[in-house]
């Protein structure tokens, strides 16, 4: 069996490592001519860290990421509304890591090239089309992909037993499988992202979610250990409702943002442990992006072609879980292909398991479950508070915690106790 993976992001590279570990041959085709450590921060939940650890990357993750201890929801003055323990602090056998997305991608890329060979990731190749033959009595037995070399303009044709579209939110594979697929849907929230060096705050491993995006919201967490002069690299995300919800023609993660657009929304925002305007102003580069997703698909793949990660289930980044779900996709895909009687059956089993879970997450994220309660705090205590018990009832706080766990966590005891997804294809 040979698998062609379209896309060299977190999902595509984890798929390559998972397939290789399962004894399945694969190659990655990436449209970028050169892969570079771009982007800002990302969170890996314990369920994803477990899978990457079982792929032999635990030590590298520990050196690269910051083990997040808690997630604190506050008002815009820094008053704590709710604090949720994360990772090992919540009882998981694995940590939650906050890490630079680009550094994580480079970690995965290095592992793929070391284990599968230097030619396992072929860059500068953009998918233009694919076709499946119909020679087998049970359906297609081969996929042929048409790829365009960005450097030479040459068209190449690659054959494989399976084609996996891990090519992101603007997936070419998804567009060909679902030509009538609807547009990206925007909820009207504009996000600005950046990183800047700063002093460690609180215990040095806490994520802060301050305010509500109904007015202005600021998410901040460290993505590096202490550097020279004791400083750390801090990731921040600013969210503000700027437009009516609707469709958008495009969204580009690398679109530059402007300081003068984001800074006025956070004028005077000084938390007890963080000067928000100073952190924003100290960022070398600001990125701007609309908060978008797509309606869940009724089916992902057909025959010997399927989707994975953002190509399959783009979701709002409110549960710190998007990248983690791509890792789970990759592991389940490899597990099912290794144990199935034929590739099409393996892909069908993979989709059956993963589409149900991720569809539920996409729809749950759309509810923005935390915003209602945080906005209620701002309404009841517009000037801040000394004790959240004077603002919210125990039931309201309990419901708030349950809502966040519903879009972020998996059951602690179930994850800790379940058997490994490591498999090996018979005869491999």
Secondary structure as a PSIPRED ss2 file (coil, helix, strand):
# PSIPRED VFORMAT (PSIPRED V4.0)

   1 X C   1.000  0.000  0.000
   2 X E   0.000  0.000  1.000
   3 X E   0.000  0.000  1.000
   4 X E   0.000  0.000  1.000
   5 X E   0.000  0.000  1.000
   6 X E   0.000  0.000  1.000
   7 X C   1.000  0.000  0.000
   8 X C   1.000  0.000  0.000
   9 X C   1.000  0.000  0.000
  10 X H   0.000  1.000  0.000
  11 X H   0.000  1.000  0.000
  12 X H   0.000  1.000  0.000
  13 X H   0.000  1.000  0.000
  14 X H   0.000  1.000  0.000
  15 X H   0.000  1.000  0.000
  16 X H   0.000  1.000  0.000
  17 X H   0.000  1.000  0.000
  18 X H   0.000  1.000  0.000
  19 X H   0.000  1.000  0.000
  20 X H   0.000  1.000  0.000
  21 X H   0.000  1.000  0.000
  22 X C   1.000  0.000  0.000
  23 X C   1.000  0.000  0.000
  24 X C   1.000  0.000  0.000
  25 X E   0.000  0.000  1.000
  26 X E   0.000  0.000  1.000
  27 X E   0.000  0.000  1.000
  28 X E   0.000  0.000  1.000
  29 X E   0.000  0.000  1.000
  30 X E   0.000  0.000  1.000
  31 X C   1.000  0.000  0.000
  32 X C   1.000  0.000  0.000
  33 X C   1.000  0.000  0.000
  34 X C   1.000  0.000  0.000
  35 X C   1.000  0.000  0.000
  36 X C   1.000  0.000  0.000
  37 X C   1.000  0.000  0.000
  38 X C   1.000  0.000  0.000
  39 X C   1.000  0.000  0.000
  40 X C   1.000  0.000  0.000
  41 X E   0.000  0.000  1.000
  42 X E   0.000  0.000  1.000
  43 X E   0.000  0.000  1.000
  44 X E   0.000  0.000  1.000
  45 X C   1.000  0.000  0.000
  46 X H   0.000  1.000  0.000
  47 X H   0.000  1.000  0.000
  48 X H   0.000  1.000  0.000
  49 X H   0.000  1.000  0.000
  50 X H   0.000  1.000  0.000
  51 X H   0.000  1.000  0.000
  52 X H   0.000  1.000  0.000
  53 X H   0.000  1.000  0.000
  54 X H   0.000  1.000  0.000
  55 X H   0.000  1.000  0.000
  56 X H   0.000  1.000  0.000
  57 X H   0.000  1.000  0.000
  58 X H   0.000  1.000  0.000
  59 X H   0.000  1.000  0.000
  60 X H   0.000  1.000  0.000
  61 X H   0.000  1.000  0.000
  62 X H   0.000  1.000  0.000
  63 X H   0.000  1.000  0.000
  64 X H   0.000  1.000  0.000
  65 X C   1.000  0.000  0.000
  66 X E   0.000  0.000  1.000
  67 X E   0.000  0.000  1.000
  68 X C   1.000  0.000  0.000
  69 X C   1.000  0.000  0.000
  70 X E   0.000  0.000  1.000
  71 X E   0.000  0.000  1.000
  72 X E   0.000  0.000  1.000
  73 X E   0.000  0.000  1.000
  74 X E   0.000  0.000  1.000
  75 X C   1.000  0.000  0.000
  76 X C   1.000  0.000  0.000
  77 X C   1.000  0.000  0.000
  78 X C   1.000  0.000  0.000
  79 X C   1.000  0.000  0.000
  80 X E   0.000  0.000  1.000
  81 X E   0.000  0.000  1.000
  82 X E   0.000  0.000  1.000
  83 X E   0.000  0.000  1.000
  84 X E   0.000  0.000  1.000
  85 X E   0.000  0.000  1.000
  86 X C   1.000  0.000  0.000
  87 X H   0.000  1.000  0.000
  88 X H   0.000  1.000  0.000
  89 X H   0.000  1.000  0.000
  90 X H   0.000  1.000  0.000
  91 X C   1.000  0.000  0.000
  92 X C   1.000  0.000  0.000
  93 X C   1.000  0.000  0.000
  94 X C   1.000  0.000  0.000
  95 X C   1.000  0.000  0.000
  96 X C   1.000  0.000  0.000
  97 X E   0.000  0.000  1.000
  98 X E   0.000  0.000  1.000
  99 X E   0.000  0.000  1.000
 100 X E   0.000  0.000  1.000
 101 X H   0.000  1.000  0.000
 102 X H   0.000  1.000  0.000
 103 X H   0.000  1.000  0.000
 104 X H   0.000  1.000  0.000
 105 X H   0.000  1.000  0.000
 106 X H   0.000  1.000  0.000
 107 X H   0.000  1.000  0.000
 108 X H   0.000  1.000  0.000
 109 X H   0.000  1.000  0.000
 110 X H   0.000  1.000  0.000
 111 X H   0.000  1.000  0.000
 112 X H   0.000  1.000  0.000
 113 X H   0.000  1.000  0.000
 114 X H   0.000  1.000  0.000
 115 X H   0.000  1.000  0.000
 116 X H   0.000  1.000  0.000
 117 X C   1.000  0.000  0.000
 118 X H   0.000  1.000  0.000
 119 X H   0.000  1.000  0.000
 120 X H   0.000  1.000  0.000
 121 X E   0.000  0.000  1.000
 122 X E   0.000  0.000  1.000
 123 X E   0.000  0.000  1.000
 124 X C   1.000  0.000  0.000
 125 X E   0.000  0.000  1.000
 126 X E   0.000  0.000  1.000
 127 X E   0.000  0.000  1.000
 128 X E   0.000  0.000  1.000
 129 X E   0.000  0.000  1.000
 130 X E   0.000  0.000  1.000
 131 X E   0.000  0.000  1.000
 132 X E   0.000  0.000  1.000
 133 X C   1.000  0.000  0.000
 134 X C   1.000  0.000  0.000
 135 X C   1.000  0.000  0.000
 136 X E   0.000  0.000  1.000
 137 X C   1.000  0.000  0.000
 138 X C   1.000  0.000  0.000
 139 X E   0.000  0.000  1.000
 140 X C   1.000  0.000  0.000
 141 X C   1.000  0.000  0.000
 142 X C   1.000  0.000  0.000
 143 X E   0.000  0.000  1.000
 144 X E   0.000  0.000  1.000
 145 X E   0.000  0.000  1.000
 146 X E   0.000  0.000  1.000
 147 X E   0.000  0.000  1.000
 148 X E   0.000  0.000  1.000
 149 X E   0.000  0.000  1.000
 150 X C   1.000  0.000  0.000
 151 X C   1.000  0.000  0.000
 152 X C   1.000  0.000  0.000
 153 X C   1.000  0.000  0.000
 154 X C   1.000  0.000  0.000
 155 X E   0.000  0.000  1.000
 156 X E   0.000  0.000  1.000
 157 X E   0.000  0.000  1.000
 158 X E   0.000  0.000  1.000
 159 X E   0.000  0.000  1.000
 160 X E   0.000  0.000  1.000
 161 X C   1.000  0.000  0.000
 162 X E   0.000  0.000  1.000
 163 X E   0.000  0.000  1.000
 164 X E   0.000  0.000  1.000
 165 X E   0.000  0.000  1.000
 166 X C   1.000  0.000  0.000
 167 X C   1.000  0.000  0.000
 168 X C   1.000  0.000  0.000
 169 X C   1.000  0.000  0.000
 170 X C   1.000  0.000  0.000
 171 X C   1.000  0.000  0.000
 172 X H   0.000  1.000  0.000
 173 X H   0.000  1.000  0.000
 174 X H   0.000  1.000  0.000
 175 X H   0.000  1.000  0.000
 176 X H   0.000  1.000  0.000
 177 X H   0.000  1.000  0.000
 178 X C   1.000  0.000  0.000
 179 X C   1.000  0.000  0.000
 180 X C   1.000  0.000  0.000
 181 X C   1.000  0.000  0.000
 182 X C   1.000  0.000  0.000
 183 X C   1.000  0.000  0.000
 184 X E   0.000  0.000  1.000
 185 X E   0.000  0.000  1.000
 186 X E   0.000  0.000  1.000
 187 X E   0.000  0.000  1.000
 188 X E   0.000  0.000  1.000
 189 X E   0.000  0.000  1.000
 190 X E   0.000  0.000  1.000
 191 X E   0.000  0.000  1.000
 192 X E   0.000  0.000  1.000
 193 X E   0.000  0.000  1.000
 194 X E   0.000  0.000  1.000
 195 X E   0.000  0.000  1.000
 196 X E   0.000  0.000  1.000
 197 X E   0.000  0.000  1.000
 198 X E   0.000  0.000  1.000
 199 X E   0.000  0.000  1.000
 200 X C   1.000  0.000  0.000
 201 X C   1.000  0.000  0.000
 202 X C   1.000  0.000  0.000
 203 X C   1.000  0.000  0.000
 204 X C   1.000  0.000  0.000
 205 X C   1.000  0.000  0.000
 206 X E   0.000  0.000  1.000
 207 X E   0.000  0.000  1.000
 208 X E   0.000  0.000  1.000
 209 X E   0.000  0.000  1.000
 210 X E   0.000  0.000  1.000
 211 X E   0.000  0.000  1.000
 212 X E   0.000  0.000  1.000
 213 X C   1.000  0.000  0.000
 214 X C   1.000  0.000  0.000
 215 X C   1.000  0.000  0.000
 216 X E   0.000  0.000  1.000
 217 X E   0.000  0.000  1.000
 218 X E   0.000  0.000  1.000
 219 X E   0.000  0.000  1.000
 220 X E   0.000  0.000  1.000
 221 X E   0.000  0.000  1.000
 222 X E   0.000  0.000  1.000
 223 X C   1.000  0.000  0.000
 224 X C   1.000  0.000  0.000
 225 X C   1.000  0.000  0.000
 226 X C   1.000  0.000  0.000
 227 X C   1.000  0.000  0.000
 228 X H   0.000  1.000  0.000
 229 X H   0.000  1.000  0.000
 230 X H   0.000  1.000  0.000
 231 X E   0.000  0.000  1.000
 232 X E   0.000  0.000  1.000
 233 X E   0.000  0.000  1.000
 234 X E   0.000  0.000  1.000
 235 X E   0.000  0.000  1.000
 236 X E   0.000  0.000  1.000
 237 X E   0.000  0.000  1.000
 238 X E   0.000  0.000  1.000
 239 X E   0.000  0.000  1.000
 240 X E   0.000  0.000  1.000
 241 X E   0.000  0.000  1.000
 242 X C   1.000  0.000  0.000
 243 X C   1.000  0.000  0.000
 244 X C   1.000  0.000  0.000
 245 X C   1.000  0.000  0.000
 246 X E   0.000  0.000  1.000
 247 X E   0.000  0.000  1.000
 248 X E   0.000  0.000  1.000
 249 X C   1.000  0.000  0.000
 250 X C   1.000  0.000  0.000
 251 X C   1.000  0.000  0.000
 252 X C   1.000  0.000  0.000
 253 X C   1.000  0.000  0.000
 254 X C   1.000  0.000  0.000
 255 X C   1.000  0.000  0.000
 256 X E   0.000  0.000  1.000
 257 X C   1.000  0.000  0.000
 258 X C   1.000  0.000  0.000
 259 X H   0.000  1.000  0.000
 260 X H   0.000  1.000  0.000
 261 X H   0.000  1.000  0.000
 262 X H   0.000  1.000  0.000
 263 X H   0.000  1.000  0.000
 264 X H   0.000  1.000  0.000
 265 X H   0.000  1.000  0.000
 266 X H   0.000  1.000  0.000
 267 X C   1.000  0.000  0.000
 268 X C   1.000  0.000  0.000
 269 X C   1.000  0.000  0.000
 270 X E   0.000  0.000  1.000
 271 X E   0.000  0.000  1.000
 272 X C   1.000  0.000  0.000
 273 X C   1.000  0.000  0.000
 274 X E   0.000  0.000  1.000
 275 X E   0.000  0.000  1.000
 276 X H   0.000  1.000  0.000
 277 X H   0.000  1.000  0.000
 278 X H   0.000  1.000  0.000
 279 X H   0.000  1.000  0.000
 280 X H   0.000  1.000  0.000
 281 X H   0.000  1.000  0.000
 282 X C   1.000  0.000  0.000
 283 X C   1.000  0.000  0.000
 284 X C   1.000  0.000  0.000
 285 X C   1.000  0.000  0.000
 286 X E   0.000  0.000  1.000
 287 X E   0.000  0.000  1.000
 288 X E   0.000  0.000  1.000
 289 X E   0.000  0.000  1.000
 290 X E   0.000  0.000  1.000
 291 X E   0.000  0.000  1.000
 292 X E   0.000  0.000  1.000
 293 X E   0.000  0.000  1.000
 294 X C   1.000  0.000  0.000
 295 X C   1.000  0.000  0.000
 296 X C   1.000  0.000  0.000
 297 X C   1.000  0.000  0.000
 298 X C   1.000  0.000  0.000
 299 X C   1.000  0.000  0.000
 300 X C   1.000  0.000  0.000
 301 X C   1.000  0.000  0.000
 302 X E   0.000  0.000  1.000
 303 X C   1.000  0.000  0.000
 304 X C   1.000  0.000  0.000
 305 X E   0.000  0.000  1.000
 306 X E   0.000  0.000  1.000
 307 X E   0.000  0.000  1.000
 308 X C   1.000  0.000  0.000
 309 X C   1.000  0.000  0.000
 310 X H   0.000  1.000  0.000
 311 X H   0.000  1.000  0.000
 312 X H   0.000  1.000  0.000
 313 X H   0.000  1.000  0.000
 314 X C   1.000  0.000  0.000
 315 X C   1.000  0.000  0.000
 316 X C   1.000  0.000  0.000
 317 X C   1.000  0.000  0.000
 318 X C   1.000  0.000  0.000
 319 X C   1.000  0.000  0.000
 320 X C   1.000  0.000  0.000
 321 X C   1.000  0.000  0.000
 322 X H   0.000  1.000  0.000
 323 X H   0.000  1.000  0.000
 324 X H   0.000  1.000  0.000
 325 X H   0.000  1.000  0.000
 326 X H   0.000  1.000  0.000
 327 X H   0.000  1.000  0.000
 328 X H   0.000  1.000  0.000
 329 X H   0.000  1.000  0.000
 330 X H   0.000  1.000  0.000
 331 X H   0.000  1.000  0.000
 332 X H   0.000  1.000  0.000
 333 X H   0.000  1.000  0.000
 334 X H   0.000  1.000  0.000
 335 X H   0.000  1.000  0.000
 336 X H   0.000  1.000  0.000
 337 X H   0.000  1.000  0.000
 338 X H   0.000  1.000  0.000
 339 X H   0.000  1.000  0.000
 340 X C   1.000  0.000  0.000
 341 X C   1.000  0.000  0.000
 342 X C   1.000  0.000  0.000
 343 X H   0.000  1.000  0.000
 344 X H   0.000  1.000  0.000
 345 X H   0.000  1.000  0.000
 346 X H   0.000  1.000  0.000
 347 X H   0.000  1.000  0.000
 348 X H   0.000  1.000  0.000
 349 X H   0.000  1.000  0.000
 350 X H   0.000  1.000  0.000
 351 X H   0.000  1.000  0.000
 352 X H   0.000  1.000  0.000
 353 X H   0.000  1.000  0.000
 354 X H   0.000  1.000  0.000
 355 X H   0.000  1.000  0.000
 356 X H   0.000  1.000  0.000
 357 X H   0.000  1.000  0.000
 358 X H   0.000  1.000  0.000
 359 X H   0.000  1.000  0.000
 360 X H   0.000  1.000  0.000
 361 X H   0.000  1.000  0.000
 362 X H   0.000  1.000  0.000
 363 X H   0.000  1.000  0.000
 364 X H   0.000  1.000  0.000
 365 X H   0.000  1.000  0.000
 366 X H   0.000  1.000  0.000
 367 X C   1.000  0.000  0.000
 368 X C   1.000  0.000  0.000
 369 X H   0.000  1.000  0.000
 370 X H   0.000  1.000  0.000
 371 X H   0.000  1.000  0.000
 372 X H   0.000  1.000  0.000
 373 X H   0.000  1.000  0.000
 374 X H   0.000  1.000  0.000
 375 X H   0.000  1.000  0.000
 376 X H   0.000  1.000  0.000
 377 X H   0.000  1.000  0.000
 378 X H   0.000  1.000  0.000
 379 X H   0.000  1.000  0.000
 380 X H   0.000  1.000  0.000
 381 X C   1.000  0.000  0.000
 382 X C   1.000  0.000  0.000
 383 X C   1.000  0.000  0.000
 384 X C   1.000  0.000  0.000
 385 X C   1.000  0.000  0.000
 386 X C   1.000  0.000  0.000
 387 X C   1.000  0.000  0.000
 388 X H   0.000  1.000  0.000
 389 X H   0.000  1.000  0.000
 390 X H   0.000  1.000  0.000
 391 X C   1.000  0.000  0.000
 392 X C   1.000  0.000  0.000
 393 X C   1.000  0.000  0.000
 394 X H   0.000  1.000  0.000
 395 X H   0.000  1.000  0.000
 396 X H   0.000  1.000  0.000
 397 X H   0.000  1.000  0.000
 398 X H   0.000  1.000  0.000
 399 X H   0.000  1.000  0.000
 400 X H   0.000  1.000  0.000
 401 X H   0.000  1.000  0.000
 402 X H   0.000  1.000  0.000
 403 X H   0.000  1.000  0.000
 404 X H   0.000  1.000  0.000
 405 X H   0.000  1.000  0.000
 406 X H   0.000  1.000  0.000
 407 X H   0.000  1.000  0.000
 408 X H   0.000  1.000  0.000
 409 X C   1.000  0.000  0.000
 410 X C   1.000  0.000  0.000
 411 X C   1.000  0.000  0.000
 412 X H   0.000  1.000  0.000
 413 X H   0.000  1.000  0.000
 414 X H   0.000  1.000  0.000
 415 X H   0.000  1.000  0.000
 416 X H   0.000  1.000  0.000
 417 X H   0.000  1.000  0.000
 418 X C   1.000  0.000  0.000
 419 X C   1.000  0.000  0.000
 420 X C   1.000  0.000  0.000
 421 X C   1.000  0.000  0.000
 422 X C   1.000  0.000  0.000
 423 X C   1.000  0.000  0.000
 424 X C   1.000  0.000  0.000
 425 X C   1.000  0.000  0.000
 426 X C   1.000  0.000  0.000
 427 X C   1.000  0.000  0.000
 428 X C   1.000  0.000  0.000
